[in-house]
């Protein structure tokens, strides 16, 4: 019997010694509203973050590792180090437990907070720049000013700055020509681009002077609705662009952060959409809305070469930060 107890004690000692100290606690999904969620406190614990839940304001603040995230119950908007990011699902409250969707943890939070470097690492060398609209498609108009003109001018300025930074640049169009949306992605794929950046300018409905600022879109994750679509419009269609999933949102975030910090315009956030130019890409891709043509002040900026130069410089900075994260 003594020998048996000695053997058991030895096995127990080995098991305890083998267990990692301060091991990350397991994260158990919580079924709610037909999908899986995580208790935000439990998720934060797995990241070794601290959480402050304010029942009065219904705001959750998560901090750690130089990061600060702010969530609000029943809102899709999250703030990551001062930059707005739209979640796939609003933060939910069930009794005293606040829940973040498992989809957002996997496809929004993890890529932003713990970027994974692809193996093997493919250097970012060729960037495809897509000037929105063109030819018979003028895009938005403000008086005689047409979106297609300013997206092309911005694309040309961006090309100059990217080339100066050492990148190879391919433009989907270099003059006022019409190009079908699927052909833009096809052209990027043929060019074997490492990143795709589609340039646009926004406009609000007639008489709306409240909508203003800058936003960057990446492809909507499989199993979610796009940011501006009804929540019921969930698609499970697997698209070629989903192959770059984690890098799509990381690129969108880094560019949006640079735009907001460098230009000081209203932050409309990182959003999701199933735009035709993003669906069929075989590389990370984003679509930038660089201001509102329907707002006179922003239209004047869009028409100003100096402003567009600053806009192009901010995009280059966002790409530089993205490249640092995925290559270093």
DAVENGI-V941738 format. One record per residue. SS is DSSP state (H for helix, E for strand, C for the rest). Layout:
# DAVENGI-V941738
ss->{SS;SS}
This chain:
# DAVENGI-V941738
ss->{C;H;H;H;H;H;H;H;H;H;H;H;H;H;H;H;H;H;C;C;C;C;C;C;C;C;C;C;C;E;E;E;C;C;E;E;E;E;E;H;H;H;H;H;H;H;C;C;C;E;E;E;E;E;C;C;C;C;E;E;E;E;E;E;C;C;E;E;E;E;E;E;E;C;C;C;E;E;E;E;C;C;E;E;E;E;C;C;C;C;E;E;E;E;C;C;E;E;E;E;E;H;H;H;H;H;H;H;H;H;H;H;H;C;C;C;C;C;C;C;C;C;C;C;C;E;E;E;E;E;E;C;C;E;C;C;E;C;C;C;E;E;C;C;E;E;H;H;H;H;H;H;H;H;H;H;H;H;H;H;H;H;H;H;C;C;C;E;E;E;E;C;C;C;C;C;C;C;C;C;H;H;H;H;H;H;H;H;H;H;C;C;C;C;E;E;E;E;E;E;E;E;C;C;C;C;C;C;C;C;C;C;C;E;E;E;E;E;E;C;C;C;C;C;C;C;C;C;C;C;C;C;C;C;C;C;C;C;C;H;H;H;H;H;H;H;H;H;H;H;H;H;H;H;H;H;H;H;H;H;H;H;H;C;C;C;E;E;E;E;E;E;E;C;C;H;H;H;H;C;C;C;C;E;E;E;E;E;E;E;E;E;C;C;C;H;H;H;H;H;H;H;C;C;H;H;H;H;H;H;H;H;H;H;H;H;H;H;H;H;H;H;H;H;H;H;H;C}
